[in-house]
Amino acid sequence: MPQHAPNTPVCRDCDGFPTVAITTGTRNTDGTRTTLTITCPTCKGTGHRTAPALVQAGR
């Protein structure tokens, strides 16, 4: 049976994966990879986009 997805729109820039770990290619002294943790600047790490604010134009 399929799972129900929440009814919140997914961020179009990160596609719902707001935080990623990127390896730099170098290694630490203990042999592990050096990584950078980056969050999506558009949704600020939530994975969801907010609805645009309504603006009244004209009268």
All heavy atoms as a GROMACS GRO file, in nm:
protein
  427
    1MET      N    1   0.085  -0.117   0.000
    1MET     CA    2   0.000   0.000   0.000
    1MET      C    3   0.090   0.124   0.000
    1MET      O    4   0.185   0.131   0.077
    1MET     CB    5  -0.088  -0.003   0.124
    1MET     CG    6  -0.187   0.109   0.130
    1MET     SD    7  -0.302   0.090   0.265
    1MET     CE    8  -0.433   0.010   0.177
    2PRO      N    9   0.062   0.222  -0.085
    2PRO     CA   10   0.149   0.339  -0.094
    2PRO      C   11   0.138   0.427   0.032
    2PRO      O   12   0.034   0.432   0.097
    2PRO     CB   13   0.097   0.413  -0.217
    2PRO     CG   14  -0.041   0.365  -0.236
    2PRO     CD   15  -0.046   0.225  -0.182
    3GLN      N   16   0.248   0.492   0.060
    3GLN     CA   17   0.251   0.585   0.172
    3GLN      C   18   0.195   0.719   0.127
    3GLN      O   19   0.211   0.758   0.012
    3GLN     CB   20   0.394   0.603   0.222
    3GLN     CG   21   0.455   0.476   0.275
    3GLN     CD   22   0.388   0.430   0.402
    3GLN    OE1   23   0.348   0.511   0.485
    3GLN    NE2   24   0.372   0.301   0.417
    4HIS      N   25   0.133   0.789   0.217
    4HIS     CA   26   0.077   0.920   0.185
    4HIS      C   27   0.184   1.027   0.203
    4HIS      O   28   0.247   1.035   0.308
    4HIS     CB   29  -0.044   0.951   0.272
    4HIS     CG   30  -0.157   0.856   0.249
    4HIS    ND1   31  -0.235   0.861   0.135
    4HIS    CD2   32  -0.204   0.753   0.321
    4HIS    CE1   33  -0.326   0.764   0.140
    4HIS    NE2   34  -0.308   0.697   0.252
    5ALA      N   35   0.203   1.108   0.103
    5ALA     CA   36   0.300   1.217   0.109
    5ALA      C   37   0.235   1.338   0.174
    5ALA      O   38   0.115   1.360   0.160
    5ALA     CB   39   0.348   1.251  -0.031
    6PRO      N   40   0.313   1.418   0.245
    6PRO     CA   41   0.256   1.540   0.304
    6PRO      C   42   0.215   1.636   0.193
    6PRO      O   43   0.269   1.634   0.083
    6PRO     CB   44   0.371   1.597   0.387
    6PRO     CG   45   0.494   1.534   0.333
    6PRO     CD   46   0.453   1.402   0.276
    7ASN      N   47   0.120   1.720   0.223
    7ASN     CA   48   0.064   1.811   0.124
    7ASN      C   49   0.138   1.945   0.122
    7ASN      O   50   0.078   2.049   0.107
    7ASN     CB   51  -0.085   1.834   0.154
    7ASN     CG   52  -0.156   1.895   0.036
    7ASN    OD1   53  -0.105   1.896  -0.074
    7ASN    ND2   54  -0.273   1.948   0.060
    8THR      N   55   0.270   1.940   0.136
    8THR     CA   56   0.349   2.062   0.128
    8THR      C   57   0.433   2.057   0.002
    8THR      O   58   0.488   1.953  -0.032
    8THR     CB   59   0.440   2.078   0.250
    8THR    OG1   60   0.520   1.961   0.262
    8THR    CG2   61   0.359   2.097   0.377
    9PRO      N   62   0.444   2.167  -0.070
    9PRO     CA   63   0.522   2.167  -0.194
    9PRO      C   64   0.672   2.150  -0.166
    9PRO      O   65   0.725   2.205  -0.071
    9PRO     CB   66   0.492   2.303  -0.256
    9PRO     CG   67   0.436   2.387  -0.146
    9PRO     CD   68   0.379   2.296  -0.044
   10VAL      N   69   0.737   2.075  -0.251
   10VAL     CA   70   0.879   2.047  -0.238
   10VAL      C   71   0.959   2.160  -0.304
   10VAL      O   72   0.918   2.214  -0.406
   10VAL     CB   73   0.913   1.911  -0.303
   10VAL    CG1   74   1.060   1.883  -0.298
   10VAL    CG2   75   0.836   1.800  -0.236
   11CYS      N   76   1.070   2.193  -0.244
   11CYS     CA   77   1.157   2.298  -0.298
   11CYS      C   78   1.204   2.258  -0.438
   11CYS      O   79   1.250   2.147  -0.460
   11CYS     CB   80   1.277   2.318  -0.206
   11CYS     SG   81   1.398   2.436  -0.268
   12ARG      N   82   1.193   2.349  -0.532
   12ARG     CA   83   1.229   2.317  -0.670
   12ARG      C   84   1.380   2.316  -0.692
   12ARG      O   85   1.429   2.258  -0.788
   12ARG     CB   86   1.164   2.414  -0.767
   12ARG     CG   87   1.213   2.556  -0.753
   12ARG     CD   88   1.136   2.650  -0.844
   12ARG     NE   89   1.172   2.786  -0.813
   12ARG     CZ   90   1.247   2.861  -0.892
   12ARG    NH1   91   1.288   2.815  -1.006
   12ARG    NH2   92   1.279   2.983  -0.856
   13ASP      N   93   1.456   2.381  -0.605
   13ASP     CA   94   1.601   2.385  -0.622
   13ASP      C   95   1.670   2.261  -0.568
   13ASP      O   96   1.762   2.210  -0.630
   13ASP     CB   97   1.658   2.510  -0.556
   13ASP     CG   98   1.615   2.637  -0.628
   13ASP    OD1   99   1.592   2.630  -0.750
   13ASP    OD2  100   1.603   2.741  -0.562
   14CYS      N  101   1.626   2.211  -0.453
   14CYS     CA  102   1.693   2.095  -0.393
   14CYS      C  103   1.613   1.967  -0.409
   14CYS      O  104   1.660   1.860  -0.372
   14CYS     CB  105   1.723   2.121  -0.247
   14CYS     SG  106   1.577   2.137  -0.143
   15ASP      N  107   1.492   1.976  -0.461
   15ASP     CA  108   1.406   1.860  -0.486
   15ASP      C  109   1.377   1.780  -0.359
   15ASP      O  110   1.364   1.659  -0.361
   15ASP     CB  111   1.467   1.771  -0.593
   15ASP     CG  112   1.364   1.685  -0.663
   15ASP    OD1  113   1.245   1.724  -0.664
   15ASP    OD2  114   1.400   1.580  -0.716
   16GLY      N  115   1.370   1.849  -0.245
   16GLY     CA  116   1.336   1.785  -0.119
   16GLY      C  117   1.454   1.728  -0.043
   16GLY      O  118   1.437   1.666   0.061
   17PHE      N  119   1.576   1.747  -0.094
   17PHE     CA  120   1.697   1.703  -0.024
   17PHE      C  121   1.775   1.827   0.016
   17PHE      O  122   1.870   1.867  -0.052
   17PHE     CB  123   1.782   1.612  -0.115
   17PHE     CG  124   1.713   1.485  -0.151
   17PHE    CD1  125   1.645   1.474  -0.271
   17PHE    CD2  126   1.713   1.377  -0.066
   17PHE    CE1  127   1.580   1.358  -0.306
   17PHE    CE2  128   1.649   1.260  -0.099
   17PHE     CZ  129   1.581   1.251  -0.219
   18PRO      N  130   1.739   1.891   0.129
   18PRO     CA  131   1.793   2.023   0.161
   18PRO      C  132   1.937   2.026   0.212
   18PRO      O  133   2.002   2.127   0.205
   18PRO     CB  134   1.698   2.074   0.269
   18PRO     CG  135   1.649   1.951   0.334
   18PRO     CD  136   1.640   1.848   0.226
   19THR      N  137   1.988   1.914   0.263
   19THR     CA  138   2.124   1.911   0.317
   19THR      C  139   2.203   1.802   0.249
   19THR      O  140   2.158   1.688   0.241
   19THR     CB  141   2.121   1.888   0.469
   19THR    OG1  142   2.039   1.987   0.529
   19THR    CG2  143   2.259   1.897   0.528
   20VAL      N  144   2.321   1.835   0.200
   20VAL     CA  145   2.407   1.737   0.134
   20VAL      C  146   2.546   1.744   0.194
   20VAL      O  147   2.588   1.846   0.248
   20VAL     CB  148   2.414   1.760  -0.018
   20VAL    CG1  149   2.281   1.738  -0.084
   20VAL    CG2  150   2.467   1.896  -0.050
   21ALA      N  151   2.620   1.634   0.183
   21ALA     CA  152   2.760   1.629   0.226
   21ALA      C  153   2.846   1.611   0.102
   21ALA      O  154   2.827   1.517   0.025
   21ALA     CB  155   2.783   1.516   0.324
   22ILE      N  156   2.939   1.702   0.081
   22ILE     CA  157   3.025   1.700  -0.036
   22ILE      C  158   3.167   1.670   0.009
   22ILE      O  159   3.219   1.736   0.100
   22ILE     CB  160   3.021   1.835  -0.109
   22ILE    CG1  161   2.878   1.868  -0.151
   22ILE    CG2  162   3.114   1.836  -0.228
   22ILE    CD1  163   2.859   2.006  -0.204
   23THR      N  164   3.230   1.570  -0.054
   23THR     CA  165   3.368   1.540  -0.019
   23THR      C  166   3.460   1.636  -0.092
   23THR      O  167   3.436   1.673  -0.207
   23THR     CB  168   3.406   1.396  -0.055
   23THR    OG1  169   3.391   1.377  -0.195
   23THR    CG2  170   3.319   1.296   0.019
   24THR      N  171   3.568   1.675  -0.026
   24THR     CA  172   3.662   1.769  -0.085
   24THR      C  173   3.775   1.698  -0.158
   24THR      O  174   3.850   1.761  -0.230
   24THR     CB  175   3.724   1.859   0.023
   24THR    OG1  176   3.793   1.777   0.117
   24THR    CG2  177   3.617   1.941   0.093
   25GLY      N  178   3.788   1.567  -0.140
   25GLY     CA  179   3.894   1.492  -0.206
   25GLY      C  180   4.016   1.471  -0.119
   25GLY      O  181   4.102   1.391  -0.150
   26THR      N  182   4.024   1.545  -0.008
   26THR     CA  183   4.138   1.527   0.083
   26THR      C  184   4.098   1.434   0.197
   26THR      O  185   3.980   1.405   0.218
   26THR     CB  186   4.184   1.662   0.140
   26THR    OG1  187   4.074   1.721   0.210
   26THR    CG2  188   4.229   1.756   0.030
   27ARG      N  189   4.196   1.386   0.269
   27ARG     CA  190   4.172   1.297   0.382
   27ARG      C  191   4.223   1.358   0.511
   27ARG      O  192   4.321   1.432   0.512
   27ARG     CB  193   4.239   1.162   0.359
   27ARG     CG  194   4.178   1.084   0.245
   27ARG     CD  195   4.236   0.944   0.241
   27ARG     NE  196   4.183   0.868   0.129
   27ARG     CZ  197   4.079   0.786   0.139
   27ARG    NH1  198   4.019   0.770   0.254
   27ARG    NH2  199   4.036   0.720   0.034
   28ASN      N  200   4.156   1.324   0.620
   28ASN     CA  201   4.201   1.365   0.753
   28ASN      C  202   4.317   1.275   0.796
   28ASN      O  203   4.350   1.177   0.729
   28ASN     CB  204   4.085   1.356   0.853
   28ASN     CG  205   3.976   1.455   0.821
   28ASN    OD1  206   4.002   1.563   0.771
   28ASN    ND2  207   3.853   1.416   0.849
   29THR      N  208   4.377   1.305   0.909
   29THR     CA  209   4.490   1.226   0.957
   29THR      C  210   4.449   1.084   0.995
   29THR      O  211   4.532   0.993   0.990
   29THR     CB  212   4.555   1.294   1.079
   29THR    OG1  213   4.456   1.315   1.179
   29THR    CG2  214   4.617   1.426   1.040
   30ASP      N  215   4.322   1.062   1.030
   30ASP     CA  216   4.277   0.927   1.064
   30ASP      C  217   4.229   0.848   0.942
   30ASP      O  218   4.186   0.735   0.954
   30ASP     CB  219   4.166   0.932   1.170
   30ASP     CG  220   4.043   1.007   1.124
   30ASP    OD1  221   4.047   1.070   1.015
   30ASP    OD2  222   3.942   1.002   1.195
   31GLY      N  223   4.236   0.907   0.823
   31GLY     CA  224   4.202   0.836   0.700
   31GLY      C  225   4.062   0.861   0.648
   31GLY      O  226   4.027   0.815   0.540
   32THR      N  227   3.981   0.933   0.722
   32THR     CA  228   3.846   0.962   0.675
   32THR      C  229   3.849   1.078   0.577
   32THR      O  230   3.942   1.158   0.575
   32THR     CB  231   3.753   0.997   0.793
   32THR    OG1  232   3.807   1.110   0.861
   32THR    CG2  233   3.738   0.880   0.888
   33ARG      N  234   3.746   1.088   0.495
   33ARG     CA  235   3.737   1.196   0.396
   33ARG      C  236   3.692   1.325   0.463
   33ARG      O  237   3.611   1.325   0.555
   33ARG     CB  238   3.636   1.160   0.288
   33ARG     CG  239   3.675   1.042   0.205
   33ARG     CD  240   3.734   1.091   0.079
   33ARG     NE  241   3.764   0.978  -0.009
   33ARG     CZ  242   3.852   0.985  -0.105
   33ARG    NH1  243   3.915   1.096  -0.128
   33ARG    NH2  244   3.875   0.881  -0.180
   34THR      N  245   3.743   1.435   0.413
   34THR     CA  246   3.700   1.566   0.459
   34THR      C  247   3.573   1.603   0.382
   34THR      O  248   3.572   1.599   0.259
   34THR     CB  249   3.809   1.671   0.434
   34THR    OG1  250   3.929   1.629   0.499
   34THR    CG2  251   3.768   1.807   0.486
   35THR      N  252   3.466   1.637   0.454
   35THR     CA  253   3.339   1.670   0.389
   35THR      C  254   3.292   1.808   0.431
   35THR      O  255   3.326   1.859   0.538
   35THR     CB  256   3.229   1.568   0.426
   35THR    OG1  257   3.212   1.567   0.567
   35THR    CG2  258   3.263   1.428   0.378
   36LEU      N  259   3.213   1.868   0.345
   36LEU     CA  260   3.146   1.994   0.373
   36LEU      C  261   2.997   1.967   0.374
   36LEU      O  262   2.944   1.902   0.285
   36LEU     CB  263   3.177   2.097   0.264
   36LEU     CG  264   3.323   2.134   0.242
   36LEU    CD1  265   3.335   2.221   0.118
   36LEU    CD2  266   3.376   2.205   0.363
   37THR      N  267   2.926   2.016   0.475
   37THR     CA  268   2.781   2.003   0.481
   37THR      C  269   2.720   2.132   0.429
   37THR      O  270   2.744   2.239   0.483
   37THR     CB  271   2.735   1.976   0.624
   37THR    OG1  272   2.802   1.860   0.672
   37THR    CG2  273   2.585   1.952   0.629
   38ILE      N  274   2.640   2.120   0.323
   38ILE     CA  275   2.581   2.236   0.257
   38ILE      C  276   2.429   2.226   0.267
   38ILE      O  277   2.370   2.121   0.244
   38ILE     CB  278   2.621   2.241   0.108
   38ILE    CG1  279   2.772   2.229   0.092
   38ILE    CG2  280   2.568   2.364   0.040
   38ILE    CD1  281   2.851   2.342   0.153
   39THR      N  282   2.364   2.337   0.300
   39THR     CA  283   2.218   2.342   0.303
   39THR      C  284   2.168   2.427   0.187
   39THR      O  285   2.237   2.517   0.140
   39THR     CB  286   2.164   2.400   0.435
   39THR    OG1  287   2.219   2.530   0.453
   39THR    CG2  288   2.200   2.312   0.553
   40CYS      N  289   2.048   2.399   0.143
   40CYS     CA  290   1.988   2.470   0.031
   40CYS      C  291   1.961   2.616   0.071
   40CYS      O  292   1.894   2.641   0.171
   40CYS     CB  293   1.858   2.402  -0.011
   40CYS     SG  294   1.769   2.487  -0.142
   41PRO      N  295   2.013   2.713  -0.006
   41PRO     CA  296   1.991   2.853   0.030
   41PRO      C  297   1.848   2.901   0.001
   41PRO      O  298   1.802   2.998   0.060
   41PRO     CB  299   2.091   2.930  -0.056
   41PRO     CG  300   2.118   2.841  -0.171
   41PRO     CD  301   2.103   2.700  -0.122
   42THR      N  302   1.777   2.831  -0.087
   42THR     CA  303   1.642   2.875  -0.122
   42THR      C  304   1.542   2.843  -0.011
   42THR      O  305   1.467   2.930   0.033
   42THR     CB  306   1.597   2.808  -0.253
   42THR    OG1  307   1.691   2.839  -0.355
   42THR    CG2  308   1.460   2.856  -0.295
   43CYS      N  309   1.542   2.718   0.034
   43CYS     CA  310   1.446   2.678   0.138
   43CYS      C  311   1.507   2.684   0.278
   43CYS      O  312   1.440   2.656   0.376
   43CYS     CB  313   1.393   2.538   0.110
   43CYS     SG  314   1.518   2.408   0.121
   44LYS      N  315   1.635   2.716   0.286
   44LYS     CA  316   1.708   2.729   0.412
   44LYS      C  317   1.707   2.600   0.493
   44LYS      O  318   1.694   2.600   0.615
   44LYS     CB  319   1.656   2.846   0.493
   44LYS     CG  320   1.674   2.977   0.418
   44LYS     CD  321   1.642   3.096   0.501
   44LYS     CE  322   1.662   3.225   0.428
   44LYS     NZ  323   1.630   3.233   0.290
   45GLY      N  324   1.717   2.487   0.423
   45GLY     CA  325   1.730   2.359   0.491
   45GLY      C  326   1.601   2.291   0.531
   45GLY      O  327   1.604   2.191   0.600
   46THR      N  328   1.487   2.340   0.486
   46THR     CA  329   1.360   2.275   0.523
   46THR      C  330   1.317   2.172   0.421
   46THR      O  331   1.247   2.077   0.456
   46THR     CB  332   1.248   2.379   0.538
   46THR    OG1  333   1.227   2.443   0.412
   46THR    CG2  334   1.280   2.481   0.645
   47GLY      N  335   1.352   2.189   0.295
   47GLY     CA  336   1.311   2.097   0.189
   47GLY      C  337   1.176   2.131   0.129
   47GLY      O  338   1.131   2.066   0.035
   48HIS      N  339   1.111   2.232   0.184
   48HIS     CA  340   0.979   2.273   0.135
   48HIS      C  341   0.984   2.420   0.098
   48HIS      O  342   1.055   2.498   0.157
   48HIS     CB  343   0.872   2.253   0.242
   48HIS     CG  344   0.865   2.112   0.291
   48HIS    ND1  345   0.815   2.009   0.214
   48HIS    CD2  346   0.904   2.056   0.407
   48HIS    CE1  347   0.822   1.897   0.282
   48HIS    NE2  348   0.877   1.922   0.399
   49ARG      N  349   0.907   2.455  -0.002
   49ARG     CA  350   0.900   2.595  -0.040
   49ARG      C  351   0.777   2.658   0.022
   49ARG      O  352   0.676   2.590   0.048
   49ARG     CB  353   0.897   2.611  -0.192
   49ARG     CG  354   0.776   2.552  -0.256
   49ARG     CD  355   0.784   2.562  -0.406
   49ARG     NE  356   0.678   2.480  -0.461
   49ARG     CZ  357   0.594   2.521  -0.553
   49ARG    NH1  358   0.606   2.639  -0.604
   49ARG    NH2  359   0.500   2.442  -0.597
   50THR      N  360   0.784   2.785   0.045
   50THR     CA  361   0.670   2.857   0.099
   50THR      C  362   0.591   2.917  -0.016
   50THR      O  363   0.645   2.946  -0.122
   50THR     CB  364   0.715   2.969   0.193
   50THR    OG1  365   0.802   3.056   0.122
   50THR    CG2  366   0.790   2.913   0.313
   51ALA      N  367   0.466   2.934   0.005
   51ALA     CA  368   0.380   2.993  -0.097
   51ALA      C  369   0.417   3.140  -0.111
   51ALA      O  370   0.446   3.208  -0.013
   51ALA     CB  371   0.233   2.980  -0.059
   52PRO      N  372   0.420   3.190  -0.234
   52PRO     CA  373   0.454   3.332  -0.251
   52PRO      C  374   0.347   3.421  -0.188
   52PRO      O  375   0.229   3.386  -0.186
   52PRO     CB  376   0.458   3.350  -0.402
   52PRO     CG  377   0.382   3.235  -0.458
   52PRO     CD  378   0.393   3.124  -0.359
   53ALA      N  379   0.391   3.531  -0.135
   53ALA     CA  380   0.298   3.625  -0.071
   53ALA      C  381   0.210   3.690  -0.178
   53ALA      O  382   0.256   3.721  -0.288
   53ALA     CB  383   0.375   3.731   0.005
   54LEU      N  384   0.086   3.710  -0.145
   54LEU     CA  385  -0.004   3.776  -0.239
   54LEU      C  386   0.018   3.926  -0.232
   54LEU      O  387   0.025   3.987  -0.126
   54LEU     CB  388  -0.149   3.742  -0.203
   54LEU     CG  389  -0.186   3.596  -0.215
   54LEU    CD1  390  -0.330   3.575  -0.168
   54LEU    CD2  391  -0.171   3.549  -0.358
   55VAL      N  392   0.031   3.985  -0.348
   55VAL     CA  393   0.054   4.129  -0.358
   55VAL      C  394  -0.060   4.189  -0.438
   55VAL      O  395  -0.093   4.140  -0.546
   55VAL     CB  396   0.189   4.158  -0.427
   55VAL    CG1  397   0.209   4.307  -0.443
   55VAL    CG2  398   0.302   4.096  -0.350
   56GLN      N  399  -0.119   4.294  -0.384
   56GLN     CA  400  -0.228   4.358  -0.455
   56GLN      C  401  -0.169   4.468  -0.543
   56GLN      O  402  -0.101   4.558  -0.494
   56GLN     CB  403  -0.329   4.417  -0.357
   56GLN     CG  404  -0.446   4.482  -0.427
   56GLN     CD  405  -0.548   4.533  -0.327
   56GLN    OE1  406  -0.533   4.517  -0.208
   56GLN    NE2  407  -0.652   4.594  -0.379
   57ALA      N  408  -0.196   4.460  -0.671
   57ALA     CA  409  -0.149   4.561  -0.765
   57ALA      C  410  -0.267   4.644  -0.811
   57ALA      O  411  -0.376   4.592  -0.830
   57ALA     CB  412  -0.082   4.495  -0.884
   58GLY      N  413  -0.245   4.769  -0.829
   58GLY     CA  414  -0.354   4.856  -0.875
   58GLY      C  415  -0.428   4.917  -0.758
   58GLY      O  416  -0.372   4.946  -0.655
   59ARG      N  417  -0.557   4.931  -0.777
   59ARG     CA  418  -0.639   4.996  -0.674
   59ARG      C  419  -0.678   4.907  -0.563
   59ARG      O  420  -0.718   4.808  -0.552
   59ARG     CB  421  -0.765   5.054  -0.737
   59ARG     CG  422  -0.731   5.164  -0.831
   59ARG     CD  423  -0.858   5.222  -0.883
   59ARG     NE  424  -0.823   5.320  -0.986
   59ARG     CZ  425  -0.909   5.404  -1.033
   59ARG    NH1  426  -1.031   5.405  -0.992
   59ARG    NH2  427  -0.872   5.488  -1.124
   0.00000   0.00000   0.00000
